[in-house]
Amino acid sequence: MPEPVTTPEPTDHPEIDTSVPHSARIWNYWLGGTDNYPVDQAAGDAYTAVFPGIVTIARGSRAFLRRTITYLVSEAGIRQFLDVGTGLPTAQNTHEVAQGIAPDARIVHVDNDPMVLAHARALLTSTPEGATAYIEADATDPDRILAASAETLDLGRPVALILSNILGHVADHEQARSIVTRLMGALPPGSHLCLNDGSLGVDPVFEQAQDAYNNSGAVPYVLRTVGDITRFFDGLELVDPGVVPVTRWRPDPGSPTPEVAEHGGLARKP
Ligand SMILES: C[S@@+](CC[C@H](N)C(=O)[O-])C[C@H]1O[C@@H](n2cnc3c(N)ncnc32)[C@H](O)[C@@H]1O
């Protein structure tokens, strides 16, 4: 039996550890949000002191997410989304972009951070025609994610799986690949994989900052080569322009397209 979808109540605030920096909260800080603590701000500032480009990467990632969702809804006809490692609510969350174009879109958000659960109500504001849900679950337990998602999504119809800056938190490459394989394997033809992660071998200063971050007490995030990121899409049909720096995936006309050490792509399951 699928476990019930977790829907937080206003008073349902689990223990939030403010003594160690958390990925979701540091990311929120770099995105200009306020859902973060001094420990996260200190870790974020230590990082930008070495590598200020992380802010361009964080914001470029969110813009990539917006453009890929727009493509999925407008051009690929996708109406169902499974966003794993969704992060703290920010501007233009997955459900807002999707339902802004197709009000009947259905979105499941997944994260394992108690702070994201505490703020999940902002991820649950749905149009009447569509649906949203939040599942507190770990990416390393894809079976639980699929079972709980089935309460909101019709897994017999195409789904877009979003893995944005999450697989770096799964250090073992084979385990990361098996998560993608298990989740995509459960979705029907016509489903899509949207994936982006920090890339190795592009910018040595980024790698230096990331090494320091990984020793700061935060949950480590490993960078992967562009080849390893591309192999997550094995067996799928990459949508043009393939796996590229996120800033260069179908950029908005006239927007800057710097080369960033953050690669992503979108692919269709045949
Ligand atoms: C860097 S943030 C990315 C947020 C958002 N996807 C984006 O790209 O803007 C990474 C997110 O993954 C979540 N996360 C990390 N490890 C996870 C795991 N094992 N299972 C589920 N979520 C995880 C963190 O809590 C955080 O919200």
The ligand as an ORCA input file, in Angstrom:
! r2SCAN-3c Opt
* xyz 0 1
  C      21.031     22.567     -3.975
  S      19.367     22.312     -3.470
  C      18.519     22.359     -5.049
  C      17.097     22.824     -4.954
  C      16.334     22.888     -6.288
  N      16.140     21.564     -6.850
  C      17.051     23.762     -7.277
  O      17.772     23.250     -8.139
  O      16.931     24.986     -7.191
  C      19.380     20.568     -3.110
  C      18.084     20.057     -2.509
  O      18.115     18.635     -2.429
  C      17.659     18.225     -1.158
  N      18.264     16.925     -0.857
  C      19.569     16.657     -0.608
  N      19.762     15.345     -0.438
  C      18.551     14.759     -0.575
  C      18.087     13.420     -0.506
  N      18.941     12.405     -0.262
  N      16.778     13.172     -0.699
  C      15.902     14.184     -0.946
  N      16.284     15.482     -1.036
  C      17.586     15.775     -0.846
  C      18.101     19.320     -0.215
  O      17.351     19.325      0.981
  C      17.871     20.545     -1.073
  O      16.569     21.041     -0.935
*
